[in-house]
């Protein structure tokens, strides 16, 4: 398989990688285009990645071309090469999702309602009357409904507090939404949807930065994950080896010196390993994105050190109860990652991954 990563970097390991890269455990990093090409990758920043089945990988952000082809802020990446998605989108794409029928959803700070859908042809359409603020995260649940999170007060002209669900015909707001920004949405195996961000309450339930919706009511995860300061909190959620894992800018837990990544045991939060460490006393660990593949947990972000004395890095791995940074360096931030059967994709603001050029998107391919 392959791991795809997007973000704000220009190099991955020793590879030039303009904001998108992928990782191959046997062969190392590769870029979106030929590694020696000055046009490799994306001409701008990649904020979001999405994929489903054999549709390829969709990348969204703020850019004007991919490889040698014009593409306005959203692109589809396949083995045949990059493709523009319709006429593209005006504005900054911050979130993407792909439905089972192939419909692509894009959210962010966009020209036509901040939330749009694409089903083919040249035209994107505003979804459900649009959203009145920033869309930061999109997830298609197993029942086909689209969960939308961010910082907004209304969807389709109806009141919504930072969270809403679109069923194809109408909006609903689970339990009244949450009272702060939503940055992560994750569906667990039993259908429970977990929401993370920077908030104090989910509906009328006290829940610090992370809460679960069971279809009827909100519930908290213990005392939650308090942020290091105002606006900080949970930025990503994933299930890893049967446990819910959260990453973000939350404070150290009592069980470890490090911070930034925690797992729910069923009764309490505990730090993953000894946590991660920031090189700065005035700035916390920023663990932005999570991917779980088998027994390996990938974390991207900045201010990341695997020990207090280690070098700073933007991509780390947790395996065999230990943190390491084995994938080489990115020249700038990886905003998002996604795993596909072919590998791990990254997207961001980098231009090199490892020793290869990879502009905004790079890929790591796992050994079979």
N, C-alpha and C positions, 0 to 999 in steps of 0.2 A: 503494500500500500504506500500511498504518498501523503505527506503532510504539507498543506498549503498555508502560507502565512502572509498577511498584508499589514502594512504599517508605515511608519516614518523612518525608513532606513535607506541607505544607498549602497550598502555592502553587506553580504552574508558570508561569514568566514572570510575567505580571500576572493570571493566572487563579486564582481560588479553586479548590483541587483536593484534596479530602480523601483523600489517600493513593493515588489511582489517576488516571492521566491518559493522554491519547493526543496524538500530534503529527501535524499536517497541514501539509505543506510549502507548500501553497497557502493554507490557511486558519488555520494555527496550532494551538494547543492546544484540546482539548475535554475536557469532563468526562464522567463516566458518566451524569449526569442533566442536566437543563437548567442552563446555566451560572448562572442567577440564583437557582436553588433552594437554599434553606438545607439541604435534605435531600440535595443532590447527593452522590454517591459512597458511601463505605463508612464505617460508624461504628466505626472502629478502625484497625488496622495491617494492611497487605497485605505478606506476605513472599514469595509465590510466585505465578507465572503459568504457564499451560500452555494449549496449543491444538493441534488437529489438524483439517485439512480445514475443513468448514463447521460445526463443532460449537460455534463461539463461543469466547470466552476464559474460562477458569476462573481465579478468583483465590482464594487461600487465605491465612489469617493468623489474627489474633485480633480478631474483630469480632462485632457482634450484629445489624446491619441493613445493608441496601444500598438506596440510594434511600429509598423509603418502605416497604420490605418487610423483614420479619424474615428474617435469614439467619445461621446459626450457623457462623461461621469458614470457610465455603466458599461460593462463589457462581458462577453461570454468567452471563456477560455476552453478550448478543446484540443485534442491531439492533432487536429488539422490546422490549428492556429487560432488566434483571437478573432472575434466577430463583434461588431457593433450590435446593440440590442435595440431594434427599432431606430427611431430618431434620437435616442438618448434622452437625458433629463437635464433640466435647468436647475442649478443649485447644487448643494453638497449632500451626497448620499451617505447616510450614516448607518443604515440597516438594510439587509436583504433577506428574503426567504423565498423558497420555491415550494409550491404545492404539488401534490401527487399528480395532478393533471398537467403539470408543467407551467402553470401560471407563475410568473415572477412578481414578487412584491418588493417595492422599494420605499424606504422612508428616510426622513432627514429634515433638512431645511430646504425644501424644494419649491419650485415656482408655482405649482398647481396643487395646493392643498396638503403638501408635506407627506402624503401617502398615495402611491400610485400602483397600478397593476398593469402587467403586460402579458398578452396571450397570443402574440404574433402580429405580423405586419409592421407598419411604421409607427403606430400610435400607442402611447401609454395613456391610460385613463385614470382620472382621480377616483379613488375608492371610497364609497360610502359617504360622499360629501366632504371628505377630507378631514384633516386634523388642524386645530388652531395653534399648535406649537410644534416643538421639535420632537421628532420620532427617533428614538435611540436604539430600539431593539424590536425585532419581529420574530415570531415563532409560529409555525404551523403545527398545531397539536395533532395527536393521533386521530381525533374525530373530524379533522379537516378544518376546524375553525382557526382563524388567524388572531393571535394575541399581539397586541400593540402596546409598547411601553415607551415612556419618555418624559417630557415636561410639557404638559398641555392641560387645558381646562375643558375642552369640548371636542367631540367627534360628530361629524354630520350635523352640527348645530345643536347637539344635545350635550348636557353637562357630563363630563368625565374627568376624574381626578387622576391623571397621569397613567391610566391603564384602561384598556378597552378591548373587547373581543368582537370580531366581525364574523358572522355565520354565513355570509354570502348574500344575505338580504337585509339584515338589521344589525345594529350595535347593541351590546350589553356591557355593563360595567360591573365586574365581579365584586360583590360586597361593598360597593361604593368606592372602589379603588384605594389608592394609598395617598398619604399626605406629603409626598416628596418625589424626587426624580426616580424613575425606574430605568435601570441600565442592564438588567439581566432577567431572562425568563427561561425556565427549564422545566420540562415535563418528566416526571419520574415514571417508573415502570407501572405503577398502579394507577396512573392517570392524574395524580395530584400535580398541580402546577405550582412551582416555586418561583417567587419573584424576589429579585435583589435590587438594591439601589441605595439611595440616601433618604430615609424616611423614618418616622417614629411610630406610625400607626398604619395598620391595614384595616380599612373600615373603622370599626370601633374597637379593634383589638390592638393592644400595645405590642409592637413588633419592631425591633430596632434593625433596620436595614435588610431584613430577610423575613419572608412570610410564606405560608403555604395555603393554597386554595383547593379545597377538596370537592368543589362543585356546589357546596352549600354554605360554607363558612370559612373564615380565615383562622389560622392558628399560628402561633409564634414558635420559634426554635430557641427555647430557653431564654436567656437574656439577650439574644441576638449578637450582632457583631458591630459594636460601636466604632465609629470612624475616628481617625486621628484628630480631625478637626471638622468644622462645619463644612458640609458638602461632600465629605468623604464617606465611604461605605463599601458596598459590594458591587463589583464590576462584572463578574462572570460566575457562572454556576455550571457544574457538570456532575454526572454520576461516575465515580471511579471505584472499581472493585466493590460495587454494591453500596457505597456510601456517598452521600451528598457532599461535594467539595465546593467551597466558595473561595474566590480570590478578590482582592481589591485593595483599598487603602485603609483597612481597619486596624485597630490597635493590637499590640501583642496580647496574647492570652496568658494566664498565669502559669501554664505548663511549659513554656519555652521562651527563649530570648528573642527569637526571630518573629516575624509577622507576615501578613499578606496572604497566606493560604491556610485555610482551616477545613476540617471535615466534621460532619455531624455523626456522632456515635449512636444516636437513637435517644440519648438523654442529655448530651452536652456537646459543646464544640471543643475540639482539640486541635492543636497546631499540627500541620502535616510536617513530619520530621521535626527539625528544630526551627522551622520557618525560614524565611528569607530576610536579608539584612540590607538596609540602605546605607550608602556611604556618607550620608549627610544627617546630622542631628536635627536639622531644620526641615527635612523633607522625608516623607515616609516611603516605604516600598509601594510602588505602583504595579500591581499584578493585574494586567488588563484582560488577558484572554487565557482560556483553559481548553485543553483537548486531552481526552483519555483514550489510549489505544492499548488494549491488553493490560499489562501490568505497569505501563509507563504513563506518567502524567506530565504533559508539556505545559509550561507557563511562559507567556510572553509579557513584556512590560518594560519598565525602566526603574532605575535605582534598585537593581537586583544583584545581590551577592549571595552565594550559596553558603558562605561563612562570613563572619565579621571581617576577616582578613583577606578574603578573596577579591579578585578583580571584578569590576562592574561588568554586567552583561545584560543582554536584552532577551535572552531565550535560555531557559533552564529546564531540567528534567528531574523528576523524582522517580526513583526505581530502587528496589531492594532496600527500602527504608533510608535512602540517602539522596541528597540533592547533588547535582553535578551540572556542568555546562559543556557537554561533549560535541555540540553541533557547529562549533565555530562561531565567529562574531558577525553580527549585522552592523552596518554602518549607522543605522538610525532605528527608530522605533517600529516594532511590529504591532499594528493596531488590532489585527484579527488573525485567527488561524482556523483551518478546517481540515479534517481528515477525510480522505476518499479511499476507495479500494486501491488506488494507485499510489497514494502517498500523502504527505502533509504539505499543504499550501500555506504560505504566509503572505500578508499584504500590509503595506504601510508606507513609509517615506524613505526607504533605504534605496541604495543603488548597487549594493554588492552583498552577496551571501556567500560566506566562506571565501573561496578563491575565485568565485565566478561573478560576472556582471549579471545583475537581476534587478531591473528597475521597477520598484513598487510591488512586484509579485515574485515569489521564489517558491521552489518546491523541493521537498526532501523525499526521496523514494526509498521505501524500506526493502531490505533484502527479503527475498521470498522464503 
